[in-house]
Amino acid sequence: MSSSDIFLGETIGTAVLILLGGGVCAVLTGAYMVGGVSGAHLNPAVTVGLAIEGGTKWSDVPLYLASQLLGAMIGAVLVYAAYAGQFRAHLTDPAILEAHAASAADDEGLVDPKAAPAAGPVLGVFSTGPEIRNVVQNMTTEIIATTVLVLAILTQGLNDNGNGIGVLGALITALVVVSIGLSLGGPTGYAINPVRDLGPRIVHSLLPLPNKGGSDWSYAWIPVAGPLIGGALAGFIYKLF
């Protein structure tokens, strides 16, 4: 496939991935749309795993990753465009702002709730966050979940001829994503895809919304590093066995 195929396929596919349901369980539509164009990686962890396995040329990896990040940001912008009115109404609702201020004040031990920042929970629409903040646990969860995902992709329809299972692969991958969410999604919100988290987080930081709160950059490296490690680990496991 050509560089333009990779760029257009991964950009469009990842944009659709993020647009539909924040991209968490919407992989099926994006994969079917561009599977025949770029291979529908839509995830740097998958690209790294496939490069280690040998199915993707390392020289194509930077283009895949850049296209995926661009697509994720486009998808996040489209989510904002579709829900801008709801975001603004929520973040300017006096009752909601007062509740958030009181909650922040209580967390910080402040007497006056109005002294605390009144931030709305908009970031959760765009990016993931941990239920309990523990670097080791959060990183481990993302590594395990992504290893499962990429191994499932690498071993689809594996047989003596090395043939895959064609268009059914996208459906199976979508179901694996759903199953990962049901079983391992609680601790971190299961990014399992660096650009699925980073692209929308960048867009969130730029959104012209009042009281939107911060973008939680102190946590942002975990849903990037964890899935990349998991994807690489899956590739090495596949190669080894």
Buried (B, 14 or more C-beta within 10 A) or exposed (E): EEEEBBBBBBBBBBBBBBBBEBBBBBBBBBBBBBBEBBBBBBBBBBBBBBBBBEBBEEEBBEBBBBBBBBBBBBBBBBBBEEEEEEBBEBBEBEEBBEBBBBBBBEEEEBEEBEEBEBBBEBBBBBBBBBEEEEEEBBBBBBBBBBBBBBBBBBBBEEEEEEEBEEEEBBBBBBBBBBBBBEEBBEBBBBBBBBBBBBBBBBBBBEBEBEBBBEBBEEBBEBBBBBBBBBBBBBBBBBEEE
